[in-house]
Each structure stands twice: as structure tokens, then as C-alpha cells.
Amino acid sequence: MELIVDNFAGGGGASTGIELATGRSVDIAINHDPTAIAMHRANHPSSKHYCENVWDVDPVEACAGRPVGLAWFSPDCKHFSKAKGGKPVEKAIRGLAWVAIRWAKLVRPRVIILENVEEFTTWGPLIGNRPDPTRKGQTFRRFVHALKRYGYRVEWNELRACDYGAPTIRKRFFLVARCDGLPIVWPEPTHGDPSTLFVASGILHPWRTSAEIIDWTIPCPSIYDRKKPLCENTMRRIARGLRKFVLEHPQPYIVDYHIAPFLIQYHTEQSGKEVRGQAVDKPLMTADSSNRYGLVTALLIKYYGQGEGQTLTEPLHTITTRDRFGVVAVCGELYQVTDIGMRMLTPRELFRAQGFPESYIIDRDADGRSYPKSAQVARCGNAVPPPFAEALVRANLPELCGEEERESA
């Protein structure tokens, strides 16, 4: 039986998707981070784990003469991502993808799949510790040429997780290389925009939404009763979201007809970044390893015209006191906003957003030791959404999934 290898295995996102497709755990999982390997071991106990730098693992020794059907690579993407802005980058981290060439040369995996951010195609030389703008893509082209030199057909594409059943819009770059003469196949989307004919006609399922991942039984404490009051900037962000997604929205999303929720994302109060917000009837925005997602809820009661407020045609007043305000129409009935709550999304909710199965172990390692929330969140933000891996493996390696092998092109 051919081996399946997950380099940069992390907490196990790609491995989980591969297992969903093939029905078996990856044979070899490699990652330098002990906490990541601890989560991977808990969920994939039959895999052989290497808690080492990928360059320290000898492919020939690890495979012990057995053929490799699939080698998956998800090298660190932070030093390619535009989210890093103009900050210095590290050459060694940007060069981690070259390990795929080492595996191609030494054990010749039949299929290689590499995942990264879309900016991976701009990979080029540095000037000091910043990318040389005049040589964008030069190193990427060398990387592709090296794979071709070892007999691989190479293609790449950008896919969105929401199109394959994950309730997040996370977009990722994928490169597929194969040396067995079979064609590279890009999986057809299984989900789509609910407003399109593809969904209306039943060809595609509707995108899964943020509302699906939220545990509505968890209390959302009032923003007015906190021991430490929220800073003014955060209160303004909540006010803007309340105006956009509740008060002025033509069809606010209502839970049990008395809560109108929306999501905000921020990193730190001092970052100066504008908060990103969204309604909960859409897939979750892409989250990073800090995952500063807040669920905001507006508690509604029937409105009978009493009390003072403000018009809906002016900006919402800054929230600075315990004043209750705001009127929203729901199914032709007027409701008044009587309280506003906020809480951060839990690690389990974030893992759901990435498309992990509910049974995935995130709170303890293979030895039963408790896994702190901060580590859970970090593993989730860095993870490959499993539906990506499942779709790509089913499309390109059906024979490993118990399906009929395709003919050579």
C-alpha cells in the first residue's frame, strides 16, 4: 500500500481531510511544534509522528522503501501573506517549500499537493529582509521548474473553503504536481451562493453559514455589566455593527425572534485597525491564528412607541452609558434594542468554522493533558480546512479513496 505523508502537519487539518477521503490516517506526520504534534497524535494515533524540523527528516529512511502515493505540504505562509504588510520577512521560513523538491528527488511521491496563501506565486529574492519588487515570482518559477525537471506535471489554482462545505470563505493557493501520467483534476465546487440558479436548482448546496457554528446556549454577557468596561473604540465598533447589521439591515438575522446577532473581528485595541464585521448568515471571514472574533447580540423586545431614541437615518449614537436604544423591524413588527451582549467565539466554534468534524479532539493531547485555549486557537488559525484536502484527494487520488482509478491522459 502506498504511503501518505503530511509534512507541516500542524494540528491535523490536512490529515483530517485526507482521512475523510481515504478512510485511513496519514502514515507519516511531520511538524516541529510539540503542541501541534500533541493535538495531531490525539486525533491520528496510528500515524508515525516526527516532532522535528522538516529538513531533519530523511525521506528515504522515513519511507523505508515503500512507495509514496501522496505527499502533502503546508509550509508556513506568514512570510508570504499580504496580511504581514511591510514587515520584515525571514528567508529561511520563505524557503521551507523547497523541502517538497527534496521529497520529489529522493522518494518521488506519485502526487504532491502544496497549500499556501495566494501570494505564494510572488515568491522571489529578498533585498535585505524584504521582497525585491523587481523580481516577484522568480523563485516560484524556479520551484515549478524544479518539479518539472524531476518529471512532474504541475498546475496551481486558488480555491475557497466555502465552495467545498466549510462555513468559512478562507481562500487558499494549491499546487498539484504528479508524475504518474494521470491528469491533474481540480474538484468541482459542492456549495455556492444561495442567490444563484445553481443552488436554486439543486446543483449545488447553499454555502454553510457562520450561524451554524455558533453555540447559542452560551451566554453573551451585556457590554454594560463588565468588570472592566470596553474601551471607547470597541464600543464605537459595536455601534457601527449594530447600525449596519441590525438597525438599518432590511432583513436582520434573528435567533428565536429576540436576539439579532452579528460578528466583529479585531486584533488588539491598540492596533489601530478598523474592525471587520459580518452578518451570521454568511460563511465566516478568514481567521488567523489569533482569531479575535467577537459575537455581538442585540436583545429585542416588542416596541410600543414609548421612550426616547434616534432616527434610523442618522449615525448610531456612541454607546457610552447604560442607555438602551434602537428600533428594528422584524417581519413587520417593531422591536426595541434593550441590551447588547458580546463574547469571543470559543475554540470549538472556530474549529467548526474551519470544517473540522465535531468529534475532533481539541482540548487535550494524546496523553490526556489539558490543551490550553490559546493553543487550541493557534492550531485552528493555522489549520488547513479539512474539506479542501478531502476534495483534492478525492479528485486526484480516487484509487486511495476506494474509487476507480482514472485512465492516463
matplotlib code that plots the C-alpha trace (Angstrom):
import matplotlib.pyplot as plt

x = [0.0, 1.3, 2.3, 0.5, 2.8, 1.7, 4.6, 4.0, 1.1, 0.2, -2.9, -4.1, -6.3, -4.9, -4.6, -8.2, -9.4, -7.2, -8.6, -12.2, -11.4, -9.4, -10.8, -7.3, -4.9, -1.8, 1.1, 3.7, 3.1, 5.9, 5.9, 8.5, 6.0, 5.4, 2.0, 0.8, 2.1, 0.3, -3.1, -2.3, -1.4, -4.7, -6.7, -4.4, -2.8, -1.9, 0.3, 4.0, 4.9, 8.2, 8.4, 11.3, 12.3, 11.2, 14.8, 15.9, 13.7, 15.3, 12.6, 14.3, 14.7, 11.2, 9.6, 11.8, 11.5, 7.7, 6.2, 4.6, 1.2, 0.7, 2.9, 1.1, 3.0, 1.6, 4.7, 4.5, 2.6, 3.0, 6.1, 4.2, 0.9, -0.2, -1.6, 2.1, 2.2, 5.6, 7.1, 10.5, 10.3, 12.6, 14.3, 14.6, 10.8, 10.0, 12.3, 10.5, 8.6, 11.9, 11.6, 8.9, 11.7, 13.8, 11.0, 10.4, 14.1, 14.6, 11.3, 9.3, 5.7, 3.2, 1.2, 2.4, 0.0, 1.2, -1.0, -0.3, -1.6, -2.4, 0.8, 2.9, 3.2, 5.1, 7.9, 11.1, 14.5, 14.9, 16.7, 17.8, 14.8, 12.1, 10.9, 12.6, 9.7, 11.5, 11.9, 8.5, 7.7, 11.3, 11.8, 8.3, 9.1, 12.4, 10.4, 7.9, 10.8, 12.5, 9.4, 9.1, 12.8, 12.0, 9.2, 6.2, 3.3, 2.4, -0.7, -1.9, -5.2, -7.0, -9.9, -12.3, -13.3, -16.9, -17.2, -16.4, -18.6, -16.7, -18.5, -15.6, -14.7, -11.0, -9.2, -6.0, -3.5, -3.0, -0.3, -0.7, 2.1, 2.0, 4.5, 2.2, 0.9, -2.6, -4.2, -4.4, -8.1, -9.5, -12.5, -15.9, -17.5, -20.2, -21.6, -22.4, -24.1, -27.7, -28.9, -27.6, -29.6, -27.0, -28.3, -31.9, -31.9, -30.2, -27.0, -25.1, -25.8, -26.0, -22.9, -22.8, -23.1, -21.5, -24.8, -24.2, -21.0, -22.3, -23.4, -26.4, -26.7, -23.6, -24.4, -23.4, -22.8, -24.0, -21.4, -22.7, -22.1, -18.4, -16.0, -13.6, -15.6, -14.8, -12.7, -14.4, -13.1, -14.6, -17.9, -17.9, -17.2, -20.1, -22.3, -21.3, -22.0, -25.4, -26.4, -25.2, -26.4, -29.4, -31.0, -30.5, -30.4, -33.5, -33.7, -31.7, -30.8, -32.9, -32.3, -35.5, -37.0, -35.5, -31.7, -30.2, -26.5, -23.5, -19.8, -16.9, -13.2, -10.3, -6.8, -5.8, -7.3, -4.1, -3.6, -5.5, -7.0, -10.6, -12.8, -14.2, -17.9, -20.3, -23.8, -24.1, -25.9, -22.7, -19.6, -17.1, -14.4, -10.9, -9.4, -5.8, -4.0, -5.2, -8.8, -10.1, -13.7, -16.5, -20.2, -22.4, -26.1, -28.8, -31.6, -35.0, -38.4, -41.7, -41.7, -44.9, -43.6, -42.5, -39.1, -36.7, -34.3, -33.0, -33.9, -32.6, -31.4, -28.6, -25.4, -26.0, -25.1, -21.9, -22.5, -21.1, -23.7, -26.4, -28.9, -31.0, -31.9, -32.7, -35.7, -35.7, -38.5, -38.8, -41.5, -43.5, -43.3, -41.3, -38.8, -36.6, -33.0, -32.9, -29.4, -26.2, -24.0, -20.6, -18.4, -15.4, -16.1, -14.9, -12.2, -14.8, -16.8, -13.7, -12.8, -16.4, -15.8, -12.8, -14.8, -13.4, -15.7, -17.5, -15.6, -12.2, -10.2, -9.0, -8.9, -6.4, -3.4, -2.8, -1.7, -4.8, -3.1, -5.3, -4.7, -5.0, -7.5, -4.7, -3.0, -6.4, -7.0, -3.5, -3.8, -7.2, -6.0, -3.0, -5.0, -5.9, -9.7, -10.3, -12.8, -10.0, -7.9, -10.8, -11.9, -8.5, -7.6, -10.9, -10.4, -6.8, -6.4, -9.7, -7.9, -6.8, -10.5, -11.8, -12.9, -12.0, -8.6, -8.8, -7.1, -3.8, -4.2]
y = [0.0, 3.5, 5.8, 9.1, 11.8, 15.1, 17.4, 20.5, 18.5, 21.1, 20.2, 17.9, 19.9, 18.4, 14.9, 15.0, 15.9, 13.2, 10.7, 11.7, 11.0, 7.8, 6.3, 5.9, 8.1, 9.5, 7.2, 9.9, 13.3, 15.8, 19.0, 20.9, 22.2, 19.8, 21.3, 20.8, 17.2, 16.7, 17.6, 15.5, 12.5, 12.7, 12.6, 10.4, 7.9, 5.4, 7.9, 7.8, 11.2, 13.1, 16.1, 17.6, 20.3, 19.0, 19.3, 16.9, 14.1, 11.8, 10.9, 7.7, 6.5, 7.5, 5.7, 2.6, 1.6, 1.9, 3.9, 7.3, 7.9, 11.4, 13.9, 17.0, 20.2, 23.3, 25.4, 28.4, 31.1, 34.2, 35.4, 35.4, 36.8, 40.3, 40.5, 40.8, 44.2, 45.8, 44.0, 42.2, 38.6, 35.6, 33.9, 30.6, 30.4, 31.5, 28.7, 25.9, 24.9, 23.7, 20.6, 19.4, 19.2, 17.1, 14.6, 14.7, 13.9, 11.2, 9.2, 10.5, 10.8, 10.0, 13.1, 16.2, 18.8, 22.1, 24.6, 28.3, 31.8, 33.2, 35.4, 32.3, 32.9, 36.2, 34.3, 35.9, 37.0, 39.4, 42.8, 42.7, 41.3, 42.5, 41.1, 42.6, 44.2, 43.9, 40.1, 39.0, 35.3, 34.5, 31.9, 30.5, 29.8, 28.1, 25.9, 24.9, 24.3, 22.0, 19.9, 19.6, 18.6, 15.6, 14.5, 16.2, 17.8, 21.0, 23.1, 25.6, 27.2, 29.2, 27.6, 28.9, 26.7, 27.8, 26.2, 22.8, 22.7, 24.6, 27.6, 30.0, 31.9, 31.1, 31.3, 29.3, 28.6, 25.0, 23.5, 19.9, 18.0, 14.4, 12.1, 9.1, 10.3, 10.9, 14.3, 16.8, 17.4, 20.4, 19.4, 20.9, 23.1, 21.4, 24.6, 28.0, 31.4, 30.8, 33.6, 31.7, 29.3, 26.6, 26.5, 27.2, 24.2, 21.9, 21.5, 23.0, 23.1, 26.6, 27.9, 27.0, 30.0, 31.4, 30.9, 27.1, 27.2, 29.2, 27.6, 29.8, 28.3, 30.0, 33.3, 36.6, 38.9, 42.5, 45.0, 47.3, 44.9, 44.1, 44.5, 46.3, 48.5, 48.1, 50.9, 53.6, 52.4, 48.9, 50.5, 52.5, 49.4, 47.6, 50.7, 50.7, 46.9, 47.3, 50.0, 48.0, 44.5, 45.2, 48.7, 49.5, 46.0, 45.2, 41.6, 41.3, 37.7, 36.9, 34.0, 32.8, 36.2, 38.1, 38.2, 39.9, 38.8, 39.8, 39.2, 41.6, 40.8, 42.8, 42.0, 44.4, 47.6, 49.4, 48.1, 51.0, 48.5, 49.0, 46.2, 43.8, 42.9, 40.5, 39.1, 35.5, 34.2, 34.2, 32.0, 33.2, 35.5, 34.1, 33.9, 33.9, 32.2, 34.9, 34.6, 37.7, 37.1, 38.6, 37.6, 40.6, 40.2, 42.8, 41.7, 42.7, 43.3, 44.4, 48.2, 50.2, 53.7, 54.7, 56.1, 58.3, 57.2, 58.4, 58.2, 55.4, 57.9, 59.2, 57.5, 55.5, 57.4, 56.4, 53.7, 55.2, 54.6, 52.0, 53.8, 51.3, 52.5, 51.4, 50.1, 47.4, 46.0, 42.2, 40.6, 43.8, 44.2, 46.8, 45.8, 47.8, 47.0, 46.7, 45.3, 44.4, 41.5, 40.4, 37.4, 35.8, 32.7, 29.6, 27.3, 24.7, 27.2, 28.3, 24.6, 24.2, 27.2, 25.6, 22.5, 20.1, 17.3, 17.8, 14.7, 16.3, 16.5, 20.0, 20.3, 17.6, 15.8, 12.1, 11.6, 13.3, 16.5, 19.6, 21.7, 25.5, 27.6, 29.8, 26.7, 25.5, 28.8, 28.9, 25.4, 26.4, 29.6, 27.8, 24.8, 23.7, 23.4, 19.7, 20.0, 21.4, 18.3, 15.9, 17.4, 17.5, 13.9, 12.5, 14.3, 13.3, 10.0, 8.2, 4.9, 5.7, 6.5, 3.2, 4.6, 3.6, 4.8, 7.1, 6.4, 8.1, 11.3]
z = [0.0, -0.9, 1.9, 2.7, 4.2, 5.8, 6.1, 8.3, 9.8, 12.5, 14.5, 11.7, 9.3, 6.1, 7.7, 8.7, 5.2, 3.8, 6.3, 5.4, 1.8, 2.1, 5.3, 6.9, 8.8, 7.1, 7.6, 8.4, 10.1, 10.5, 12.5, 14.6, 17.2, 20.1, 20.9, 17.3, 17.3, 20.6, 19.0, 15.9, 18.0, 19.9, 16.7, 14.5, 16.9, 14.2, 12.3, 12.8, 14.2, 13.7, 16.0, 14.1, 11.6, 8.1, 6.9, 9.6, 8.4, 5.8, 3.3, 2.3, 5.9, 6.8, 3.9, 4.3, 0.7, 0.4, -2.4, -1.6, -3.1, -1.7, 0.0, 1.3, 2.2, 4.0, 4.7, 6.9, 5.0, 7.2, 5.3, 2.1, 3.2, 2.4, 6.0, 7.1, 5.4, 5.0, 8.0, 7.6, 6.3, 7.0, 4.1, 5.9, 6.5, 3.0, 1.7, 3.6, 0.4, -1.1, 1.1, -1.4, -4.1, -1.7, -1.4, -5.2, -5.8, -3.1, -2.9, -5.9, -4.5, -7.1, -6.2, -4.4, -3.1, -1.6, 0.2, 0.9, 0.6, -2.8, -2.6, -2.9, -6.6, -5.9, -4.1, -5.1, -3.9, -1.0, -0.7, 2.9, 4.7, 2.3, -1.0, -4.1, -6.0, -9.3, -9.1, -7.9, -8.8, -9.8, -7.0, -7.6, -11.2, -10.2, -7.8, -10.5, -12.9, -10.4, -10.1, -13.9, -14.1, -11.9, -14.2, -12.6, -14.4, -12.4, -12.0, -9.4, -8.6, -5.8, -4.0, -1.4, 1.5, 1.5, -2.0, -0.6, 2.5, 5.2, 6.8, 6.1, 3.0, 3.6, 0.2, -0.4, -3.1, -4.1, -6.3, -7.5, -9.1, -10.3, -12.1, -12.9, -16.3, -15.0, -15.4, -12.5, -11.5, -9.8, -7.7, -8.7, -6.0, -4.0, -2.4, -3.8, -3.3, -2.2, -4.6, -7.7, -10.0, -9.3, -5.7, -6.5, -9.0, -6.5, -8.5, -5.5, -1.8, -0.3, 1.4, 5.1, 7.4, 10.5, 12.3, 12.1, 14.1, 17.0, 20.2, 21.0, 24.5, 25.6, 27.4, 25.7, 28.7, 28.5, 27.4, 30.2, 33.1, 32.5, 35.5, 33.1, 30.6, 27.0, 25.5, 23.6, 20.2, 20.7, 21.7, 18.6, 16.5, 18.1, 17.4, 13.8, 13.5, 15.3, 12.8, 9.8, 10.6, 12.9, 12.8, 9.1, 7.7, 5.6, 7.0, 10.2, 11.2, 14.3, 16.7, 18.4, 17.4, 20.3, 19.5, 16.5, 16.2, 14.1, 14.2, 14.6, 14.3, 15.8, 16.9, 19.7, 21.0, 20.2, 16.7, 15.0, 12.6, 11.6, 12.8, 10.2, 10.7, 9.1, 9.4, 10.6, 7.5, 5.5, 5.8, 8.4, 7.2, 7.1, 10.6, 11.5, 14.5, 16.9, 15.8, 17.6, 16.7, 18.8, 18.7, 19.4, 20.2, 20.4, 22.7, 21.3, 22.9, 21.3, 20.8, 21.6, 21.0, 24.5, 25.3, 23.5, 20.8, 17.5, 13.8, 11.7, 9.1, 11.3, 12.6, 15.7, 18.8, 20.6, 23.3, 26.4, 29.2, 30.1, 27.9, 25.8, 22.3, 18.7, 17.0, 14.4, 12.2, 12.2, 10.0, 10.1, 13.8, 15.6, 18.3, 20.6, 21.4, 25.2, 25.7, 23.8, 24.6, 23.4, 23.8, 21.9, 19.8, 21.6, 20.1, 19.3, 17.3, 15.4, 14.6, 13.3, 11.0, 9.5, 8.7, 11.3, 12.5, 15.8, 17.2, 16.6, 19.9, 20.7, 24.5, 25.4, 24.0, 23.3, 27.0, 28.4, 29.4, 29.1, 26.0, 26.8, 24.9, 23.5, 21.9, 20.6, 18.9, 17.4, 16.0, 14.4, 12.8, 11.2, 10.1, 6.6, 6.4, 6.1, 3.2, 1.0, 1.5, 1.2, -2.1, -3.7, -2.7, -3.9, -7.2, -7.8, -5.9, -6.2, -6.1, -2.5, -1.7, -2.8, -6.1, -9.7, -11.0, -14.0, -17.2, -18.3, -20.2]

ax = plt.figure().add_subplot(projection="3d")
ax.plot(x, y, z, "-o")
ax.set_aspect("equal")
plt.show()
